[in-house]
Amino acid sequence: MHTLGESVEYPGRGLAIGRDADGVPFFTYWLTGRSPASQARELVVHDQEVVVRDTSGGPVDDLRHYTAATRGPDWVIVGNGTQVSDVAALRPQQPDLQLALRQQTYEPDPPIRTPRITAAATITGLELTEVVVGSARAYDGAPDLTVHPSLYAAQVAPGTALTTTTYSGTAEHIVTNGHPEIAAVDPPWSDLTDVIWQSLQPSLRVAAITVRLDTPAFTEVVLQQR
């Protein structure tokens, strides 16, 4: 098991959902970017949503501007694209993220084929249950096909998170990821944004946010951005 916040030069976008050592439930989400357009973004926090918004005044691009997190009274969905809104809209008919993700494919950005990464959980006080982190990614052996690796936990223990990133290589040599894994969470939730921010290459940083989840809205937030 690795530790949340370990450095990767170019993780693309990443997410984690879990509980810190004190048992506080949280999610964290971070963005990096190579191009000026990818770096010209900010995270905007609303009561029930976190939105990735353009700061350049240019046209909206669904691959770069989207709802990154949304929640209901006892659930949360986090991800790196428009699938967050799609899965949330389908939740009354299909609450199982593992099944809902099968309707998704990777992003239409060949030749990279960026994975769509998503997390979901049920929130009951300090407990996180039915936690899933999954992706829609290109199959390594036949990239025109989509595979849907996912990781499910009926409950998450304190000091543990489920996590994934879109990439795992360098800015010059992009390696697609989207493989979920379990990570240890050493710091309290309120320190995670800084831990992740410090792990990112300064020239690639865009934003990082950690949100406490045992509240009825996205009100307890630690946000860092360019």
Buried (B, 14 or more C-beta within 10 A) or exposed (E): EEEBBEEBBBBBBBBBBBBBBEBBBBBBBBBBBBEEBBBBBBBEBEEBBBBBEBEEEEEEEEBBBBBBBBBBEEBBBBBBBBBBBBBBEEBEEBBEBBEBBBEBBBBEEEEBBBBBBBBBBBBEEEBBEBBBBBBBBBEEEEBEEBBBBBBBBEEBEBBBBBBBBBBBBEBEEBEBBBBBBBBBBBBEBBBBBBBBBEBBBEEBBBBBBBBBBBEEEBEBBBBBBE
